[in-house]
Amino acid sequence: MSTSIEILNHQIHTQLKVITEHGAEYGENINNVPVLIHELKKLAHEYPICFMKDPDTGQFNLYALLGFAPEENLYLDQHQWNANYIPLHIQRQPFIVGRRHATENTQAPNTEHDSGFISINTQSKRISHTQGESLFNSDGTPTAYLNSINELLSQLTPSETMTKVFIAQLLNHQLLESARINIALNDGSSFSYEGIYTINTDRLNSLSEVEINRLQEQHFLAPIKFIIQSLQQLQRLIDFKNNRLQGSTHETA
């Protein structure tokens, strides 16, 4: 995917529009997506959530599973995302919270955010000059759409920090364990999830009252329960997959 990150500036980007529909052509054909701790309550009702290691850094991150095979997003049906809540990482595209070390435009930014600058990937396929949501009004003020993006991005930095603290606490308490999930599909095929980690419930149940109270004080006990509960959504993924396999069979019959 091409990227060209620029700090948003109404004088430079006043004609830009953002296409907000869903689709594989916008890079949404992925089988997992990074998520944040403050999303877990909503995510747990619709997506299986797990931990995976960054292959470059070895650091754990939180992910929602979207499919089985590479480039398979079972929540995506053409231009429809079949879930009531869409992960923030998807919602924010093609915007990011810019950092000082980001590739800066030559003109000073005029759209500033408490945690940085709003930046945009001007090479994203969501960028258009003819269709989509406008970013700026004719007087240079942000549109309601851009204000909604600003509000959404305002959640990112503090939640990214809290997510790292949360994972560090799970590691400190030895609450992560590797898992291998074997999936059997109706057409006789099977799939195994490898390289994922879940909450070690045996270890959780063995924690002392002091340790449990500490997790409660840090507001980490509820997220732990959301992650455990979310694994029930694996059956939802299996149902999605079986429905598609059945549809493919009917199409080729």
C-alpha positions as CSV (number, residue, x, y, z in Angstrom):
1,M,0.0,0.0,0.0
2,S,1.4,3.4,-1.0
3,T,1.8,6.0,1.7
4,S,2.6,9.6,1.7
5,I,1.9,11.1,5.1
6,E,1.3,14.8,5.2
7,I,0.2,17.0,8.1
8,L,-3.3,18.2,7.3
9,N,-3.5,21.8,6.2
10,H,-6.6,23.5,4.8
11,Q,-4.6,25.6,2.4
12,I,-3.1,22.5,0.8
13,H,-5.8,19.9,1.3
14,T,-8.9,22.0,0.9
15,Q,-10.0,20.1,-2.2
16,L,-9.5,16.7,-0.8
17,K,-12.4,14.4,-0.1
18,V,-12.4,11.0,1.8
19,I,-14.3,8.0,0.5
20,T,-15.8,6.4,3.6
21,E,-17.3,3.2,2.2
22,H,-15.9,-0.2,2.9
23,G,-14.2,-2.6,0.6
24,A,-11.2,-4.7,-0.2
25,E,-9.9,-2.0,-2.5
26,Y,-9.3,0.1,0.6
27,G,-7.0,-2.4,2.3
28,E,-9.8,-3.9,4.4
29,N,-9.2,-7.5,3.1
30,I,-7.1,-8.4,6.2
31,N,-7.6,-11.3,8.6
32,N,-6.7,-9.3,11.8
33,V,-6.6,-5.7,12.9
34,P,-4.9,-4.1,15.9
35,V,-7.2,-2.9,18.6
36,L,-7.0,-0.8,21.8
37,I,-8.0,-1.5,25.4
38,H,-10.9,1.1,25.4
39,E,-12.5,-0.7,22.5
40,L,-12.7,-4.1,24.2
41,K,-16.2,-3.8,25.7
42,K,-17.7,-3.2,22.2
43,L,-15.4,-5.6,20.4
44,A,-16.0,-8.5,22.7
45,H,-19.6,-8.8,21.5
46,E,-18.6,-9.3,17.9
47,Y,-14.9,-10.3,17.4
48,P,-12.5,-12.8,18.8
49,I,-9.7,-10.9,20.5
50,C,-6.2,-12.2,21.1
51,F,-2.6,-11.1,21.5
52,M,0.1,-11.5,18.9
53,K,3.8,-10.6,18.8
54,D,5.1,-7.9,16.4
55,P,7.5,-9.9,14.2
56,D,10.0,-7.1,14.2
57,T,10.0,-6.0,17.9
58,G,8.7,-9.1,19.6
59,Q,6.3,-6.9,21.5
60,F,2.8,-8.1,22.2
61,N,-0.2,-6.2,20.8
62,L,-3.9,-6.7,20.9
63,Y,-5.8,-7.8,17.8
64,A,-9.3,-8.6,16.6
65,L,-9.5,-11.7,14.3
66,L,-11.4,-11.1,11.1
67,G,-10.8,-14.2,9.1
68,F,-8.8,-17.4,8.7
69,A,-6.8,-17.2,5.5
70,P,-4.5,-14.3,4.6
71,E,-6.4,-11.4,3.1
72,E,-9.7,-12.9,4.3
73,N,-12.0,-10.5,6.2
74,L,-15.2,-12.5,6.9
75,Y,-16.9,-9.3,8.3
76,L,-16.5,-7.7,4.9
77,D,-19.2,-8.4,2.2
78,Q,-18.5,-6.3,-0.9
79,H,-19.0,-2.8,0.5
80,Q,-20.8,-3.9,3.7
81,W,-19.0,-4.4,7.1
82,N,-21.2,-6.8,9.0
83,A,-20.8,-5.7,12.6
84,N,-22.3,-3.0,14.8
85,Y,-18.9,-1.8,15.9
86,I,-15.9,-1.3,13.5
87,P,-12.4,-1.3,15.0
88,L,-10.9,2.2,15.5
89,H,-7.9,1.3,13.3
90,I,-10.4,0.9,10.4
91,Q,-12.5,3.9,11.2
92,R,-9.6,6.3,11.3
93,Q,-8.3,5.5,7.8
94,P,-6.7,7.4,6.0
95,F,-5.8,9.6,9.0
96,I,-3.2,9.2,11.7
97,V,-2.1,11.2,14.7
98,G,1.0,12.9,13.3
99,R,4.2,13.0,15.2
100,R,7.0,15.5,15.1
101,H,9.2,13.1,13.3
102,A,6.5,12.6,10.6
103,T,7.2,13.8,7.0
104,E,6.2,17.4,7.3
105,N,4.8,19.6,4.6
106,T,6.8,22.8,4.0
107,Q,3.9,24.9,5.3
108,A,3.1,25.2,8.9
109,P,0.1,23.0,10.0
110,N,-3.0,24.8,11.0
111,T,-4.9,21.8,12.3
112,E,-3.4,20.9,15.6
113,H,-4.4,18.2,18.0
114,D,-3.7,17.9,21.7
115,S,-1.6,14.8,21.2
116,G,0.0,15.9,17.9
117,F,-1.2,16.8,14.4
118,I,-3.8,15.2,12.3
119,S,-2.0,13.7,9.3
120,I,-3.3,12.0,6.3
121,N,-2.1,9.5,3.8
122,T,-2.5,11.3,0.5
123,Q,-1.8,8.2,-1.5
124,S,-4.6,6.3,0.1
125,K,-7.2,5.0,-2.3
126,R,-9.8,6.7,-0.1
127,I,-8.5,10.1,-1.3
128,S,-10.6,11.7,-4.0
129,H,-11.3,15.1,-5.5
130,T,-14.7,14.2,-6.8
131,Q,-16.5,11.9,-4.2
132,G,-16.6,11.4,-0.5
133,E,-16.6,13.6,2.6
134,S,-15.1,17.1,2.4
135,L,-12.5,18.0,5.0
136,F,-12.9,21.8,5.0
137,N,-15.7,24.3,4.5
138,S,-15.3,27.1,2.1
139,D,-14.1,29.4,4.9
140,G,-11.3,26.9,5.8
141,T,-13.0,25.6,9.0
142,P,-13.2,21.9,9.5
143,T,-16.3,20.1,8.4
144,A,-18.4,18.1,10.7
145,Y,-16.8,15.0,9.2
146,L,-13.3,16.2,10.0
147,N,-14.4,17.2,13.5
148,S,-15.6,13.6,14.0
149,I,-12.2,12.3,12.9
150,N,-10.5,14.7,15.3
151,E,-12.6,13.4,18.2
152,L,-11.9,9.8,17.2
153,L,-8.1,10.4,17.0
154,S,-8.2,12.1,20.4
155,Q,-8.8,8.6,21.8
156,L,-5.8,7.1,20.2
157,T,-2.7,8.3,22.0
158,P,-4.0,7.8,25.6
159,S,-5.5,4.5,24.7
160,E,-2.3,3.3,23.0
161,T,-0.4,4.1,26.1
162,M,-2.9,2.4,28.4
163,T,-2.9,-0.7,26.1
164,K,0.9,-1.0,26.5
165,V,0.5,-0.7,30.3
166,F,-2.3,-3.3,30.3
167,I,-0.2,-5.8,28.4
168,A,2.9,-5.1,30.6
169,Q,0.8,-5.9,33.6
170,L,-0.5,-9.1,32.0
171,L,3.1,-10.2,31.4
172,N,4.1,-9.3,34.9
173,H,1.4,-11.6,36.3
174,Q,2.2,-14.3,33.7
175,L,-1.3,-14.1,32.4
176,L,-0.6,-14.7,28.7
177,E,-0.2,-18.1,27.2
178,S,0.2,-19.3,23.6
179,A,-2.8,-21.0,22.1
180,R,-3.5,-23.1,19.0
181,I,-7.0,-23.0,17.8
182,N,-8.1,-25.7,15.4
183,I,-11.2,-25.0,13.2
184,A,-13.1,-27.6,11.3
185,L,-15.3,-26.3,8.5
186,N,-18.4,-27.8,6.9
187,D,-16.7,-28.7,3.7
188,G,-14.3,-30.9,5.5
189,S,-11.4,-28.5,5.4
190,S,-9.6,-27.3,8.6
191,F,-7.6,-24.4,9.8
192,S,-5.2,-23.8,12.7
193,Y,-4.5,-20.5,14.3
194,E,-0.9,-20.3,15.4
195,G,1.2,-17.6,16.9
196,I,-1.7,-16.2,19.0
197,Y,-1.9,-15.7,22.8
198,T,-4.8,-15.6,25.1
199,I,-5.5,-15.1,28.8
200,N,-4.2,-18.0,31.0
201,T,-7.4,-18.6,33.0
202,D,-5.7,-21.1,35.3
203,R,-3.1,-18.5,36.2
204,L,-5.8,-15.8,36.6
205,N,-7.8,-18.0,39.0
206,S,-4.6,-18.6,41.0
207,L,-3.9,-14.9,41.6
208,S,-4.0,-13.8,45.2
209,E,-6.7,-11.5,46.5
210,V,-4.1,-8.7,46.6
211,E,-3.2,-9.2,43.0
212,I,-6.8,-9.3,41.9
213,N,-7.6,-6.1,43.8
214,R,-4.6,-4.4,42.2
215,L,-5.8,-5.4,38.7
216,Q,-9.3,-4.1,39.7
217,E,-7.8,-0.8,40.9
218,Q,-6.0,-0.4,37.6
219,H,-9.3,-1.0,35.7
220,F,-7.7,-4.1,34.0
221,L,-9.9,-6.8,35.4
222,A,-12.9,-6.0,33.1
223,P,-10.7,-5.9,29.9
224,I,-9.3,-9.3,30.9
225,K,-12.9,-10.7,31.1
226,F,-13.8,-9.1,27.8
227,I,-10.9,-10.8,26.1
228,I,-11.9,-14.2,27.6
229,Q,-15.6,-13.7,26.6
230,S,-14.6,-12.6,23.1
231,L,-13.4,-16.1,22.2
232,Q,-17.0,-17.1,22.0
233,Q,-17.0,-15.1,18.8
234,L,-14.8,-17.7,17.1
235,Q,-18.1,-19.5,16.3
236,R,-19.3,-16.4,14.6
237,L,-16.2,-16.4,12.3
238,I,-16.8,-20.1,11.6
239,D,-20.4,-19.4,10.7
240,F,-19.4,-16.6,8.4
241,K,-16.9,-18.9,6.7
242,N,-19.3,-21.8,6.4
243,N,-21.9,-19.5,4.9
244,R,-19.4,-18.3,2.3
245,L,-18.3,-21.9,1.5
246,Q,-22.0,-22.8,1.0
247,G,-22.6,-19.8,-1.2
248,S,-19.5,-20.7,-3.3
249,T,-20.9,-24.2,-3.7
250,H,-24.3,-22.9,-4.9
251,E,-22.6,-20.5,-7.4
252,T,-20.5,-23.3,-8.9
253,A,-23.4,-25.9,-8.9
